[in-house]
Amino acid sequence: MERGGRVTGFLAFTGELTVDVLPRLIRPHRLRWRAIVAGIEQAGLYALPIVGLLAFLMGVVMTYQGGSVLRSYGANVFLVDLIGITMLREMGPLLAAIIVAGRTGSAYAAEIGTMQITEEVDALRTLGITPYEMLVLPRVAALAVAMPLLSVWADAMGVLGGMIVANGLYDVSFATFLDRLPYAVPVRMFWAGIGKTPVFALLIAMVGCYHGLRVRGSAEEVGRATTMAVVQSIFLVIIADAVFSVVFQQFGI
Amino acid sequence: MAAPVIEARDLVTEIGGRRIHDGLDLRIERGELMAIAGSSGSGKTVLIRALTLLLPIAGGEIRLFDAPVTGLNRAGERRLRRRMALMFQRGALFTGMTVLENVMMPLAEHTRLPLGLRREIARVKIRLAGLEPDAAHRYPGELSGGMTKRAALARALALDPELLFLDEPTAGLDPVSAAAFDSLIRELRDLLGLTVVVVTHDVDSLWEIADSIAFIGEGRVLARGDAATLAESDEPAVRAYFSGTRMRRGRERSWETA
């Protein structure tokens, strides 16, 4: 019963957001560009260090583990395939999405939830501004831009991490690695990875804003909304990733 | 007779399935300063939220400025909201902006005035609400309770509304500030010709400023009139509220000052 209410609640939110936002997209000069740009800075630029570091370490670990197996077959050079494909197609986008869900999705829920409690959301409505226009749309748009860019960054840093370990421990020089990379990893792999990220961004931003707007009453609710936003958005991102895998497989991408 | 500014007929509101108002009727004329009183939990704030279109109503009808408020499209709703303003109980100032930016926000939303002019108008409103000019550049977190109320009032006045709702404007203020705020509201009403609806628990306010008081209870308006009339009301709940000792002291005070 409770779960059913939550699903219909989210559907209602999606519907209201769509009805509110679609007419605005026809007049893009009326969008709140300043809020969108500030959002890209917050969610994208400031996340670069953490996303870069974690992707780099992920690349290091995968190469370290995979390399010891491949070396016993004398197939060190296939590290390029291993790192390239897993990083670009799966790990880069997924890693970025999970960090963004924890970092930005939670912030969205907490910010909007607090605004509910201080009645700022109602104050906006008395001015004839809907929370969708002012609070949700700029956040969703900002993340839809920041997320793919962060994923490219994660891809690059992950591959770099792999490259350094492959060079240091498994005798695959940088030149060899870069030489082989385009053959091992076709460009469509890269696009298959990046293509998923706007969907991840949409899920994270919408779930975060939805839980923020649902807050009523107490500070405790803000905490609960933040937790729910992170847990559900990571859950949905991984489900979406699985669906993409199946669909891409079917279409042979 | 001119049409009333607010007319609620047979109003029904519900929150979380619980019925708050059931068949409430209320008329407020232009230029009237109307207080809404009632014991805690009687739905005063809910009524204000319904009248300011923040809460969808479950039944009945609300007419503002002689037009129904249901079925408005987005542009119609914006036009209507421009003509009225609500001062929230705890201010509800936008926390990321200074007081000046808070007051400029409605102007930026609803007018095409250039930035310099918006800033100037905002400063006038801030002064009108009785705030010192140097408070304009502070953030809401740096304001005292009384200043927050005044800043919220300045924002509510930004667009020169015809209809002003005040939710507990003097709650949490010391008696001197509360009295000053009351006289400010009266002054502004006389100066700007506003219609004012004020929800209050403040006994002094009820005696001092209201032209008439609507007492809410059992989901409807139990009684209406000035405080002296309500003290003689047939409804025991109303009589109890208005003839309690706190009320009597308020009445004595208002006689002294009269």
HADDOCK unambig.tbl for C-alpha pairs under 7 A between the chains (distance, minus, plus):
assign (segid A and resid 118 and name CA) (segid B and resid 92 and name CA) 5.52 0.50 0.50
assign (segid A and resid 119 and name CA) (segid B and resid 92 and name CA) 5.16 0.50 0.50
assign (segid A and resid 120 and name CA) (segid B and resid 92 and name CA) 4.98 0.50 0.50
assign (segid A and resid 120 and name CA) (segid B and resid 93 and name CA) 6.45 0.50 0.50
assign (segid A and resid 120 and name CA) (segid B and resid 94 and name CA) 5.98 0.50 0.50
assign (segid A and resid 122 and name CA) (segid B and resid 54 and name CA) 6.97 0.50 0.50
assign (segid A and resid 123 and name CA) (segid B and resid 92 and name CA) 6.33 0.50 0.50
assign (segid A and resid 126 and name CA) (segid B and resid 81 and name CA) 6.29 0.50 0.50
assign (segid A and resid 126 and name CA) (segid B and resid 85 and name CA) 6.78 0.50 0.50
assign (segid A and resid 127 and name CA) (segid B and resid 81 and name CA) 6.26 0.50 0.50
assign (segid A and resid 127 and name CA) (segid B and resid 82 and name CA) 6.96 0.50 0.50
assign (segid A and resid 127 and name CA) (segid B and resid 106 and name CA) 6.32 0.50 0.50
assign (segid A and resid 128 and name CA) (segid B and resid 78 and name CA) 5.04 0.50 0.50
assign (segid A and resid 128 and name CA) (segid B and resid 81 and name CA) 6.02 0.50 0.50
